[in-house]
Amino acid sequence: MSLLWFLLIGLAAGWLAGMVMGGDLGLLGSMVVGVIGALLGGYVFGLLGISVGSLLGSLLVATVGAIALLLVMRALKHA
């Protein structure tokens, strides 16, 4: 996957995660959360033996990872 696609999927995943979690992260925040979420989601899904090959699958994995990242960040903020 090219770097541009990776960043675009990260941006979309970060935006979706922000909408699900009820917050506006802004453009840069969405991209950062989405890219880190994509890496986190890819790692966890890989450990579970789940691989995706489509654009929609990559977006799903990145979004799940970004939501998990936001949950952890929210828990640490309130701790």
N, C-alpha and C positions, 0 to 999 in steps of 0.2 A: 504494500500500500504506500502510495507516495506521501510525502510529508504534508502536502497541501490537503489531501483527502483526510489524513489523520487529524489535522487541525480543524477542518470543517466538521468532521464527525465529533470531535471533542467540543467544539463550540455548540453544536446542536444538542449533544448529550448534557452539557453543563446547563444550557438553557432549560431543557426538559426537566432535569433534576431540580433546578431552582423553582420551576413552576410546581412540581410535585411537592416539594418541601415548603413552599409558600414564601419564597423570597426572591428578590431581584438582585442578581449578582453583578449585573453590568456586563459589558462585552468582554473585557479582559478577565474578569472573575469567572464568567461562564466558561471561557476557553481554558483557563488554568484548571478549574474543577473538572471539566470534561476530559481534558488530556490526562490528568492524574487518575481520574475515574476509569478511563479507558485502560490505562496500564494496570490498575488494581483489578478491574473486572476481568481483563484478559488473563491475569495471573491466577485469580481464583477459579475462573471457568476452566482454565488449563489444568489446575490441580484436580478438578472434578471430572476431567476427561471430556469436557464439552468443547467442541471447536465449531466456529462459525466461519462461513466463507463468503457470505453475502454482505452487501452494504447495510441492509436492514438488520441483519444479525450483529454486525459490528456496532451499529447504533444502539441496539438493545443491550449488548454487553457493556458498552461505555456508559450508558445511562444507569444501569444497575450499579456499576462501580462508582459513579458520581453520587448517586443517592446514598450508597453506603459511606462514602467519604463525608458527605454532609451530615449524616447521622453521627458519625464519630466526632466530627468537629463540634456539633451541637452538644453532644454528651460531655466533651472536654470543656466546653465553654461554661456549662452549668455545674461542673464539678468543683 
